[in-house]
Amino acid sequence: MQKYIGRRIEIIYLSSDGRFTKRTIRVIDVRGGIVRAYCITSGAPRTFRIANILAVRPVARTA
């Protein structure tokens, strides 16, 4: 996940209540198994456990 710092990515995430969510995030920091990011989907800062990130896809930058 370190390579995505500062970039937008799309993730499939397993939430703590067992739901799958698809989110677009901008990664701010990766430390101690946690990704700190700005979640574009929700419009707010969020933290994500790396162990619960099931898939990652870089998002192409638009002009």
PDB file of N, CA, C, O and CB in Angstrom:
ATOM      1  N   MET A   1       0.817  -1.200   0.000  1.00  0.00           N
ATOM      2  CA  MET A   1       0.000   0.000   0.000  1.00  0.00           C
ATOM      3  C   MET A   1       0.860   1.264   0.000  1.00  0.00           C
ATOM      4  O   MET A   1       0.391   2.330  -0.400  1.00  0.00           O
ATOM      5  CB  MET A   1      -0.929  -0.002   1.203  1.00  0.00           C
ATOM      6  N   GLN A   2       2.105   1.156   0.441  1.00  0.00           N
ATOM      7  CA  GLN A   2       2.990   2.328   0.477  1.00  0.00           C
ATOM      8  C   GLN A   2       3.080   3.011  -0.886  1.00  0.00           C
ATOM      9  O   GLN A   2       3.140   4.238  -0.970  1.00  0.00           O
ATOM     10  CB  GLN A   2       4.388   1.919   0.942  1.00  0.00           C
ATOM     11  N   LYS A   3       3.088   2.214  -1.944  1.00  0.00           N
ATOM     12  CA  LYS A   3       3.265   2.794  -3.281  1.00  0.00           C
ATOM     13  C   LYS A   3       2.080   3.649  -3.712  1.00  0.00           C
ATOM     14  O   LYS A   3       2.174   4.387  -4.693  1.00  0.00           O
ATOM     15  CB  LYS A   3       3.486   1.694  -4.296  1.00  0.00           C
ATOM     16  N   TYR A   4       0.966   3.557  -2.991  1.00  0.00           N
ATOM     17  CA  TYR A   4      -0.221   4.333  -3.345  1.00  0.00           C
ATOM     18  C   TYR A   4      -0.350   5.640  -2.563  1.00  0.00           C
ATOM     19  O   TYR A   4      -1.327   6.364  -2.752  1.00  0.00           O
ATOM     20  CB  TYR A   4      -1.449   3.501  -3.125  1.00  0.00           C
ATOM     21  N   ILE A   5       0.603   5.959  -1.695  1.00  0.00           N
ATOM     22  CA  ILE A   5       0.520   7.207  -0.927  1.00  0.00           C
ATOM     23  C   ILE A   5       0.451   8.387  -1.896  1.00  0.00           C
ATOM     24  O   ILE A   5       1.272   8.516  -2.804  1.00  0.00           O
ATOM     25  CB  ILE A   5       1.742   7.357   0.040  1.00  0.00           C
ATOM     26  N   GLY A   6      -0.548   9.242  -1.680  1.00  0.00           N
ATOM     27  CA  GLY A   6      -0.761  10.407  -2.531  1.00  0.00           C
ATOM     28  C   GLY A   6      -1.580  10.136  -3.774  1.00  0.00           C
ATOM     29  O   GLY A   6      -1.874  11.055  -4.538  1.00  0.00           O
ATOM     30  N   ARG A   7      -1.953   8.881  -3.988  1.00  0.00           N
ATOM     31  CA  ARG A   7      -2.699   8.515  -5.195  1.00  0.00           C
ATOM     32  C   ARG A   7      -4.128   8.129  -4.865  1.00  0.00           C
ATOM     33  O   ARG A   7      -4.449   7.781  -3.728  1.00  0.00           O
ATOM     34  CB  ARG A   7      -2.008   7.367  -5.922  1.00  0.00           C
ATOM     35  N   ARG A   8      -4.979   8.196  -5.877  1.00  0.00           N
ATOM     36  CA  ARG A   8      -6.357   7.722  -5.750  1.00  0.00           C
ATOM     37  C   ARG A   8      -6.408   6.258  -6.142  1.00  0.00           C
ATOM     38  O   ARG A   8      -5.839   5.839  -7.150  1.00  0.00           O
ATOM     39  CB  ARG A   8      -7.328   8.563  -6.625  1.00  0.00           C
ATOM     40  N   ILE A   9      -7.105   5.497  -5.320  1.00  0.00           N
ATOM     41  CA  ILE A   9      -7.316   4.088  -5.626  1.00  0.00           C
ATOM     42  C   ILE A   9      -8.765   3.727  -5.315  1.00  0.00           C
ATOM     43  O   ILE A   9      -9.449   4.414  -4.557  1.00  0.00           O
ATOM     44  CB  ILE A   9      -6.331   3.187  -4.824  1.00  0.00           C
ATOM     45  N   GLU A  10      -9.198   2.655  -5.908  1.00  0.00           N
ATOM     46  CA  GLU A  10     -10.513   2.099  -5.601  1.00  0.00           C
ATOM     47  C   GLU A  10     -10.270   0.813  -4.821  1.00  0.00           C
ATOM     48  O   GLU A  10      -9.439  -0.010  -5.205  1.00  0.00           O
ATOM     49  CB  GLU A  10     -11.369   1.837  -6.911  1.00  0.00           C
ATOM     50  N   ILE A  11     -11.003   0.647  -3.725  1.00  0.00           N
ATOM     51  CA  ILE A  11     -10.822  -0.555  -2.912  1.00  0.00           C
ATOM     52  C   ILE A  11     -12.156  -1.267  -2.713  1.00  0.00           C
ATOM     53  O   ILE A  11     -13.223  -0.653  -2.734  1.00  0.00           O
ATOM     54  CB  ILE A  11     -10.195  -0.200  -1.549  1.00  0.00           C
ATOM     55  N   ILE A  12     -12.063  -2.558  -2.522  1.00  0.00           N
ATOM     56  CA  ILE A  12     -13.178  -3.351  -2.006  1.00  0.00           C
ATOM     57  C   ILE A  12     -12.778  -3.659  -0.573  1.00  0.00           C
ATOM     58  O   ILE A  12     -11.705  -4.203  -0.315  1.00  0.00           O
ATOM     59  CB  ILE A  12     -13.457  -4.687  -2.873  1.00  0.00           C
ATOM     60  N   TYR A  13     -13.663  -3.299   0.361  1.00  0.00           N
ATOM     61  CA  TYR A  13     -13.320  -3.347   1.778  1.00  0.00           C
ATOM     62  C   TYR A  13     -14.363  -4.120   2.559  1.00  0.00           C
ATOM     63  O   TYR A  13     -15.563  -3.972   2.329  1.00  0.00           O
ATOM     64  CB  TYR A  13     -13.179  -1.938   2.345  1.00  0.00           C
ATOM     65  N   LEU A  14     -13.901  -4.943   3.479  1.00  0.00           N
ATOM     66  CA  LEU A  14     -14.781  -5.671   4.385  1.00  0.00           C
ATOM     67  C   LEU A  14     -14.870  -4.870   5.676  1.00  0.00           C
ATOM     68  O   LEU A  14     -13.896  -4.790   6.425  1.00  0.00           O
ATOM     69  CB  LEU A  14     -14.263  -7.134   4.651  1.00  0.00           C
ATOM     70  N   SER A  15     -16.030  -4.278   5.942  1.00  0.00           N
ATOM     71  CA  SER A  15     -16.193  -3.433   7.130  1.00  0.00           C
ATOM     72  C   SER A  15     -16.265  -4.286   8.391  1.00  0.00           C
ATOM     73  O   SER A  15     -16.427  -5.504   8.326  1.00  0.00           O
ATOM     74  CB  SER A  15     -17.459  -2.562   7.006  1.00  0.00           C
ATOM     75  N   SER A  16     -16.141  -3.631   9.526  1.00  0.00           N
ATOM     76  CA  SER A  16     -16.131  -4.348  10.806  1.00  0.00           C
ATOM     77  C   SER A  16     -17.447  -5.060  11.092  1.00  0.00           C
ATOM     78  O   SER A  16     -17.484  -6.001  11.884  1.00  0.00           O
ATOM     79  CB  SER A  16     -15.825  -3.386  11.934  1.00  0.00           C
ATOM     80  N   ASP A  17     -18.531  -4.616  10.450  1.00  0.00           N
ATOM     81  CA  ASP A  17     -19.823  -5.286  10.647  1.00  0.00           C
ATOM     82  C   ASP A  17     -20.108  -6.339   9.572  1.00  0.00           C
ATOM     83  O   ASP A  17     -21.227  -6.843   9.474  1.00  0.00           O
ATOM     84  CB  ASP A  17     -20.943  -4.255  10.659  1.00  0.00           C
ATOM     85  N   GLY A  18     -19.080  -6.673   8.758  1.00  0.00           N
ATOM     86  CA  GLY A  18     -19.204  -7.760   7.796  1.00  0.00           C
ATOM     87  C   GLY A  18     -19.756  -7.384   6.434  1.00  0.00           C
ATOM     88  O   GLY A  18     -20.043  -8.266   5.624  1.00  0.00           O
ATOM     89  N   ARG A  19     -19.912  -6.084   6.159  1.00  0.00           N
ATOM     90  CA  ARG A  19     -20.419  -5.650   4.850  1.00  0.00           C
ATOM     91  C   ARG A  19     -19.256  -5.375   3.899  1.00  0.00           C
ATOM     92  O   ARG A  19     -18.188  -4.926   4.314  1.00  0.00           O
ATOM     93  CB  ARG A  19     -21.305  -4.383   4.997  1.00  0.00           C
ATOM     94  N   PHE A  20     -19.483  -5.653   2.624  1.00  0.00           N
ATOM     95  CA  PHE A  20     -18.514  -5.324   1.590  1.00  0.00           C
ATOM     96  C   PHE A  20     -18.853  -3.949   1.040  1.00  0.00           C
ATOM     97  O   PHE A  20     -20.010  -3.668   0.725  1.00  0.00           O
ATOM     98  CB  PHE A  20     -18.503  -6.396   0.459  1.00  0.00           C
ATOM     99  N   THR A  21     -17.842  -3.088   0.924  1.00  0.00           N
ATOM    100  CA  THR A  21     -18.070  -1.769   0.349  1.00  0.00           C
ATOM    101  C   THR A  21     -17.018  -1.492  -0.714  1.00  0.00           C
ATOM    102  O   THR A  21     -15.887  -1.971  -0.632  1.00  0.00           O
ATOM    103  CB  THR A  21     -18.044  -0.677   1.443  1.00  0.00           C
ATOM    104  N   LYS A  22     -17.409  -0.714  -1.707  1.00  0.00           N
ATOM    105  CA  LYS A  22     -16.491  -0.270  -2.755  1.00  0.00           C
ATOM    106  C   LYS A  22     -16.292   1.224  -2.541  1.00  0.00           C
ATOM    107  O   LYS A  22     -17.255   1.991  -2.526  1.00  0.00           O
ATOM    108  CB  LYS A  22     -17.046  -0.590  -4.215  1.00  0.00           C
ATOM    109  N   ARG A  23     -15.044   1.632  -2.376  1.00  0.00           N
ATOM    110  CA  ARG A  23     -14.751   3.034  -2.073  1.00  0.00           C
ATOM    111  C   ARG A  23     -13.608   3.546  -2.937  1.00  0.00           C
ATOM    112  O   ARG A  23     -12.702   2.799  -3.306  1.00  0.00           O
ATOM    113  CB  ARG A  23     -14.405   3.203  -0.587  1.00  0.00           C
ATOM    114  N   THR A  24     -13.669   4.818  -3.249  1.00  0.00           N
ATOM    115  CA  THR A  24     -12.552   5.498  -3.895  1.00  0.00           C
ATOM    116  C   THR A  24     -11.896   6.354  -2.822  1.00  0.00           C
ATOM    117  O   THR A  24     -12.553   7.168  -2.173  1.00  0.00           O
ATOM    118  CB  THR A  24     -13.019   6.368  -5.139  1.00  0.00           C
ATOM    119  N   ILE A  25     -10.597   6.161  -2.643  1.00  0.00           N
ATOM    120  CA  ILE A  25      -9.880   6.867  -1.579  1.00  0.00           C
ATOM    121  C   ILE A  25      -8.595   7.484  -2.122  1.00  0.00           C
ATOM    122  O   ILE A  25      -8.075   7.060  -3.155  1.00  0.00           O
ATOM    123  CB  ILE A  25      -9.562   5.912  -0.410  1.00  0.00           C
ATOM    124  N   ARG A  26      -8.090   8.493  -1.410  1.00  0.00           N
ATOM    125  CA  ARG A  26      -6.756   9.038  -1.657  1.00  0.00           C
ATOM    126  C   ARG A  26      -5.929   8.701  -0.428  1.00  0.00           C
ATOM    127  O   ARG A  26      -6.217   9.172   0.673  1.00  0.00           O
ATOM    128  CB  ARG A  26      -6.787  10.604  -1.936  1.00  0.00           C
ATOM    129  N   VAL A  27      -4.906   7.888  -0.618  1.00  0.00           N
ATOM    130  CA  VAL A  27      -4.095   7.388   0.492  1.00  0.00           C
ATOM    131  C   VAL A  27      -3.208   8.511   1.036  1.00  0.00           C
ATOM    132  O   VAL A  27      -2.488   9.169   0.284  1.00  0.00           O
ATOM    133  CB  VAL A  27      -3.230   6.180   0.040  1.00  0.00           C
ATOM    134  N   ILE A  28      -3.272   8.716   2.348  1.00  0.00           N
ATOM    135  CA  ILE A  28      -2.474   9.737   3.025  1.00  0.00           C
ATOM    136  C   ILE A  28      -1.254   9.116   3.693  1.00  0.00           C
ATOM    137  O   ILE A  28      -0.147   9.641   3.576  1.00  0.00           O
ATOM    138  CB  ILE A  28      -3.323  10.482   4.063  1.00  0.00           C
ATOM    139  N   ASP A  29      -1.451   7.998   4.396  1.00  0.00           N
ATOM    140  CA  ASP A  29      -0.359   7.372   5.137  1.00  0.00           C
ATOM    141  C   ASP A  29      -0.669   5.895   5.332  1.00  0.00           C
ATOM    142  O   ASP A  29      -1.831   5.490   5.383  1.00  0.00           O
ATOM    143  CB  ASP A  29      -0.138   8.072   6.505  1.00  0.00           C
ATOM    144  N   VAL A  30       0.385   5.100   5.440  1.00  0.00           N
ATOM    145  CA  VAL A  30       0.252   3.667   5.715  1.00  0.00           C
ATOM    146  C   VAL A  30       1.211   3.349   6.850  1.00  0.00           C
ATOM    147  O   VAL A  30       2.419   3.559   6.736  1.00  0.00           O
ATOM    148  CB  VAL A  30       0.554   2.784   4.432  1.00  0.00           C
ATOM    149  N   ARG A  31       0.653   2.833   7.959  1.00  0.00           N
ATOM    150  CA  ARG A  31       1.491   2.560   9.128  1.00  0.00           C
ATOM    151  C   ARG A  31       0.788   1.573  10.042  1.00  0.00           C
ATOM    152  O   ARG A  31      -0.410   1.695  10.298  1.00  0.00           O
ATOM    153  CB  ARG A  31       1.820   3.865   9.892  1.00  0.00           C
ATOM    154  N   GLY A  32       1.538   0.590  10.533  1.00  0.00           N
ATOM    155  CA  GLY A  32       1.013  -0.336  11.530  1.00  0.00           C
ATOM    156  C   GLY A  32      -0.222  -1.103  11.088  1.00  0.00           C
ATOM    157  O   GLY A  32      -1.118  -1.359  11.893  1.00  0.00           O
ATOM    158  N   GLY A  33      -0.273  -1.469   9.817  1.00  0.00           N
ATOM    159  CA  GLY A  33      -1.416  -2.232   9.318  1.00  0.00           C
ATOM    160  C   GLY A  33      -2.660  -1.404   9.049  1.00  0.00           C
ATOM    161  O   GLY A  33      -3.733  -1.951   8.794  1.00  0.00           O
ATOM    162  N   ILE A  34      -2.518  -0.078   9.107  1.00  0.00           N
ATOM    163  CA  ILE A  34      -3.649   0.828   8.912  1.00  0.00           C
ATOM    164  C   ILE A  34      -3.353   1.779   7.754  1.00  0.00           C
ATOM    165  O   ILE A  34      -2.242   2.293   7.627  1.00  0.00           O
ATOM    166  CB  ILE A  34      -3.947   1.626  10.211  1.00  0.00           C
ATOM    167  N   VAL A  35      -4.356   2.003   6.917  1.00  0.00           N
ATOM    168  CA  VAL A  35      -4.271   3.001   5.855  1.00  0.00           C
ATOM    169  C   VAL A  35      -5.090   4.209   6.290  1.00  0.00           C
ATOM    170  O   VAL A  35      -6.288   4.094   6.551  1.00  0.00           O
ATOM    171  CB  VAL A  35      -4.781   2.429   4.480  1.00  0.00           C
ATOM    172  N   ARG A  36      -4.442   5.365   6.367  1.00  0.00           N
ATOM    173  CA  ARG A  36      -5.158   6.620   6.592  1.00  0.00           C
ATOM    174  C   ARG A  36      -5.410   7.226   5.228  1.00  0.00           C
ATOM    175  O   ARG A  36      -4.495   7.332   4.411  1.00  0.00           O
ATOM    176  CB  ARG A  36      -4.350   7.608   7.526  1.00  0.00           C
ATOM    177  N   ALA A  37      -6.649   7.624   4.977  1.00  0.00           N
ATOM    178  CA  ALA A  37      -7.000   8.107   3.649  1.00  0.00           C
ATOM    179  C   ALA A  37      -8.138   9.112   3.715  1.00  0.00           C
ATOM    180  O   ALA A  37      -8.873   9.194   4.699  1.00  0.00           O
ATOM    181  CB  ALA A  37      -7.379   6.945   2.744  1.00  0.00           C
ATOM    182  N   TYR A  38      -8.260   9.877   2.627  1.00  0.00           N
ATOM    183  CA  TYR A  38      -9.448  10.694   2.441  1.00  0.00           C
ATOM    184  C   TYR A  38     -10.371   9.866   1.561  1.00  0.00           C
ATOM    185  O   TYR A  38     -10.008   9.505   0.441  1.00  0.00           O
ATOM    186  CB  TYR A  38      -9.114  12.114   1.798  1.00  0.00           C
ATOM    187  N   CYS A  39     -11.558   9.565   2.061  1.00  0.00           N
ATOM    188  CA  CYS A  39     -12.517   8.754   1.313  1.00  0.00           C
ATOM    189  C   CYS A  39     -13.348   9.678   0.429  1.00  0.00           C
ATOM    190  O   CYS A  39     -14.159  10.459   0.927  1.00  0.00           O
ATOM    191  CB  CYS A  39     -13.432   7.926   2.275  1.00  0.00           C
ATOM    192  N   ILE A  40     -13.147   9.587  -0.860  1.00  0.00           N
ATOM    193  CA  ILE A  40     -13.884  10.411  -1.808  1.00  0.00           C
ATOM    194  C   ILE A  40     -15.344   9.979  -1.841  1.00  0.00           C
ATOM    195  O   ILE A  40     -16.233  10.805  -2.045  1.00  0.00           O
ATOM    196  CB  ILE A  40     -13.258  10.322  -3.215  1.00  0.00           C
ATOM    197  N   THR A  41     -15.593   8.701  -1.644  1.00  0.00           N
ATOM    198  CA  THR A  41     -16.959   8.173  -1.637  1.00  0.00           C
ATOM    199  C   THR A  41     -17.794   8.821  -0.537  1.00  0.00           C
ATOM    200  O   THR A  41     -18.930   9.227  -0.781  1.00  0.00           O
ATOM    201  CB  THR A  41     -16.942   6.651  -1.454  1.00  0.00           C
ATOM    202  N   SER A  42     -17.244   8.920   0.665  1.00  0.00           N
ATOM    203  CA  SER A  42     -18.005   9.489   1.787  1.00  0.00           C
ATOM    204  C   SER A  42     -17.720  10.971   2.013  1.00  0.00           C
ATOM    205  O   SER A  42     -18.464  11.645   2.725  1.00  0.00           O
ATOM    206  CB  SER A  42     -17.699   8.725   3.054  1.00  0.00           C
ATOM    207  N   GLY A  43     -16.652  11.476   1.413  1.00  0.00           N
ATOM    208  CA  GLY A  43     -16.304  12.881   1.573  1.00  0.00           C
ATOM    209  C   GLY A  43     -15.701  13.219   2.918  1.00  0.00           C
ATOM    210  O   GLY A  43     -15.884  14.326   3.424  1.00  0.00           O
ATOM    211  N   ALA A  44     -14.971  12.259   3.511  1.00  0.00           N
ATOM    212  CA  ALA A  44     -14.410  12.481   4.844  1.00  0.00           C
ATOM    213  C   ALA A  44     -13.151  11.637   5.040  1.00  0.00           C
ATOM    214  O   ALA A  44     -12.956  10.644   4.339  1.00  0.00           O
ATOM    215  CB  ALA A  44     -15.452  12.149   5.934  1.00  0.00           C
ATOM    216  N   PRO A  45     -12.296  12.026   5.991  1.00  0.00           N
ATOM    217  CA  PRO A  45     -11.131  11.198   6.322  1.00  0.00           C
ATOM    218  C   PRO A  45     -11.585   9.867   6.917  1.00  0.00           C
ATOM    219  O   PRO A  45     -12.575   9.810   7.645  1.00  0.00           O
ATOM    220  CB  PRO A  45     -10.194  11.938   7.310  1.00  0.00           C
ATOM    221  N   ARG A  46     -10.861   8.811   6.605  1.00  0.00           N
ATOM    222  CA  ARG A  46     -11.197   7.480   7.114  1.00  0.00           C
ATOM    223  C   ARG A  46      -9.911   6.693   7.356  1.00  0.00           C
ATOM    224  O   ARG A  46      -8.850   7.027   6.828  1.00  0.00           O
ATOM    225  CB  ARG A  46     -12.127   6.721   6.121  1.00  0.00           C
ATOM    226  N   THR A  47     -10.029   5.647   8.164  1.00  0.00           N
ATOM    227  CA  THR A  47      -8.937   4.691   8.328  1.00  0.00           C
ATOM    228  C   THR A  47      -9.446   3.317   7.913  1.00  0.00           C
ATOM    229  O   THR A  47     -10.610   2.976   8.117  1.00  0.00           O
ATOM    230  CB  THR A  47      -8.404   4.676   9.805  1.00  0.00           C
ATOM    231  N   PHE A  48      -8.543   2.540   7.325  1.00  0.00           N
ATOM    232  CA  PHE A  48      -8.889   1.207   6.836  1.00  0.00           C
ATOM    233  C   PHE A  48      -7.817   0.225   7.285  1.00  0.00           C
ATOM    234  O   PHE A  48      -6.625   0.513   7.186  1.00  0.00           O
ATOM    235  CB  PHE A  48      -9.035   1.196   5.284  1.00  0.00           C
ATOM    236  N   ARG A  49      -8.239  -0.929   7.778  1.00  0.00           N
ATOM    237  CA  ARG A  49      -7.290  -1.995   8.121  1.00  0.00           C
ATOM    238  C   ARG A  49      -6.835  -2.665   6.829  1.00  0.00           C
ATOM    239  O   ARG A  49      -7.656  -3.061   6.003  1.00  0.00           O
ATOM    240  CB  ARG A  49      -7.932  -3.044   9.101  1.00  0.00           C
ATOM    241  N   ILE A  50      -5.541  -2.785   6.665  1.00  0.00           N
ATOM    242  CA  ILE A  50      -5.009  -3.412   5.455  1.00  0.00           C
ATOM    243  C   ILE A  50      -5.540  -4.832   5.308  1.00  0.00           C
ATOM    244  O   ILE A  50      -5.830  -5.269   4.194  1.00  0.00           O
ATOM    245  CB  ILE A  50      -3.472  -3.420   5.481  1.00  0.00           C
ATOM    246  N   ALA A  51      -5.671  -5.552   6.407  1.00  0.00           N
ATOM    247  CA  ALA A  51      -6.160  -6.934   6.365  1.00  0.00           C
ATOM    248  C   ALA A  51      -7.580  -7.027   5.812  1.00  0.00           C
ATOM    249  O   ALA A  51      -7.980  -8.082   5.321  1.00  0.00           O
ATOM    250  CB  ALA A  51      -6.112  -7.547   7.757  1.00  0.00           C
ATOM    251  N   ASN A  52      -8.348  -5.937   5.885  1.00  0.00           N
ATOM    252  CA  ASN A  52      -9.733  -5.948   5.409  1.00  0.00           C
ATOM    253  C   ASN A  52      -9.886  -5.391   3.997  1.00  0.00           C
ATOM    254  O   ASN A  52     -10.995  -5.361   3.463  1.00  0.00           O
ATOM    255  CB  ASN A  52     -10.600  -5.159   6.352  1.00  0.00           C
ATOM    256  N   ILE A  53      -8.790  -4.952   3.389  1.00  0.00           N
ATOM    257  CA  ILE A  53      -8.831  -4.487   2.001  1.00  0.00           C
ATOM    258  C   ILE A  53      -8.676  -5.716   1.120  1.00  0.00           C
ATOM    259  O   ILE A  53      -7.620  -6.349   1.094  1.00  0.00           O
ATOM    260  CB  ILE A  53      -7.706  -3.412   1.701  1.00  0.00           C
ATOM    261  N   LEU A  54      -9.736  -6.043   0.403  1.00  0.00           N
ATOM    262  CA  LEU A  54      -9.766  -7.282  -0.376  1.00  0.00           C
ATOM    263  C   LEU A  54      -9.255  -7.107  -1.797  1.00  0.00           C
ATOM    264  O   LEU A  54      -8.755  -8.060  -2.393  1.00  0.00           O
ATOM    265  CB  LEU A  54     -11.164  -7.823  -0.417  1.00  0.00           C
ATOM    266  N   ALA A  55      -9.372  -5.895  -2.352  1.00  0.00           N
ATOM    267  CA  ALA A  55      -8.913  -5.630  -3.718  1.00  0.00           C
ATOM    268  C   ALA A  55      -8.546  -4.159  -3.834  1.00  0.00           C
ATOM    269  O   ALA A  55      -9.127  -3.300  -3.171  1.00  0.00           O
ATOM    270  CB  ALA A  55     -10.005  -6.015  -4.769  1.00  0.00           C
ATOM    271  N   VAL A  56      -7.560  -3.887  -4.701  1.00  0.00           N
ATOM    272  CA  VAL A  56      -7.096  -2.519  -4.932  1.00  0.00           C
ATOM    273  C   VAL A  56      -6.955  -2.313  -6.429  1.00  0.00           C
ATOM    274  O   VAL A  56      -6.453  -3.175  -7.151  1.00  0.00           O
ATOM    275  CB  VAL A  56      -5.743  -2.239  -4.196  1.00  0.00           C
ATOM    276  N   ARG A  57      -7.414  -1.138  -6.885  1.00  0.00           N
ATOM    277  CA  ARG A  57      -7.254  -0.792  -8.299  1.00  0.00           C
ATOM    278  C   ARG A  57      -6.925   0.692  -8.384  1.00  0.00           C
ATOM    279  O   ARG A  57      -7.682   1.522  -7.881  1.00  0.00           O
ATOM    280  CB  ARG A  57      -8.548  -1.135  -9.127  1.00  0.00           C
ATOM    281  N   PRO A  58      -5.799   1.038  -9.018  1.00  0.00           N
ATOM    282  CA  PRO A  58      -5.483   2.455  -9.198  1.00  0.00           C
ATOM    283  C   PRO A  58      -6.559   3.130 -10.046  1.00  0.00           C
ATOM    284  O   PRO A  58      -7.117   2.521 -10.958  1.00  0.00           O
ATOM    285  CB  PRO A  58      -4.093   2.627  -9.856  1.00  0.00           C
ATOM    286  N   VAL A  59      -6.840   4.384  -9.736  1.00  0.00           N
ATOM    287  CA  VAL A  59      -7.820   5.163 -10.491  1.00  0.00           C
ATOM    288  C   VAL A  59      -7.048   6.092 -11.414  1.00  0.00           C
ATOM    289  O   VAL A  59      -6.158   6.819 -10.973  1.00  0.00           O
ATOM    290  CB  VAL A  59      -8.784   5.968  -9.539  1.00  0.00           C
ATOM    291  N   ALA A  60      -7.393   6.065 -12.696  1.00  0.00           N
ATOM    292  CA  ALA A  60      -6.723   6.930 -13.665  1.00  0.00           C
ATOM    293  C   ALA A  60      -7.046   8.386 -13.370  1.00  0.00           C
ATOM    294  O   ALA A  60      -8.178   8.732 -13.031  1.00  0.00           O
ATOM    295  CB  ALA A  60      -7.137   6.567 -15.107  1.00  0.00           C
ATOM    296  N   ARG A  61      -6.048   9.218 -13.502  1.00  0.00           N
ATOM    297  CA  ARG A  61      -6.259  10.653 -13.305  1.00  0.00           C
ATOM    298  C   ARG A  61      -7.005  11.214 -14.505  1.00  0.00           C
ATOM    299  O   ARG A  61      -6.761  10.824 -15.646  1.00  0.00           O
ATOM    300  CB  ARG A  61      -4.907  11.398 -13.100  1.00  0.00           C
ATOM    301  N   THR A  62      -7.916  12.134 -14.229  1.00  0.00           N
ATOM    302  CA  THR A  62      -8.660  12.768 -15.314  1.00  0.00           C
ATOM    303  C   THR A  62      -8.121  14.167 -15.546  1.00  0.00           C
ATOM    304  O   THR A  62      -7.594  14.801 -14.632  1.00  0.00           O
ATOM    305  CB  THR A  62     -10.174  12.813 -15.000  1.00  0.00           C
ATOM    306  N   ALA A  63      -8.255  14.635 -16.761  1.00  0.00           N
ATOM    307  CA  ALA A  63      -7.727  15.965 -17.110  1.00  0.00           C
ATOM    308  C   ALA A  63      -8.632  17.070 -16.642  1.00  0.00           C
ATOM    309  O   ALA A  63      -8.333  18.245 -16.855  1.00  0.00           O
ATOM    310  CB  ALA A  63      -7.526  16.083 -18.603  1.00  0.00           C
TER     311      ALA A  63
END
